């Protein structure tokens, strides 16, 4: 799995978990969804993504978007 796919899979999982938590625990968990979305927009504009750096250190292959 390359870094791009790992970042997208991680972001998707965090969004799904936060929506489930918002439904069953507290609507305040939607702030996590907002944070993930804002970080994805920021990463698409700047190319800087902290999750991509973590996945790179974990040994994922380089992708096209995050290096």
Secondary structure, DSSP 4 states (H G I P E B T S, - for coil): -BHHHHHHHHHHHHHHHHHHHHHHT-GGGHHHHHHHHHHHHHHHHH---HHHHHHHHTTPBP-SS--
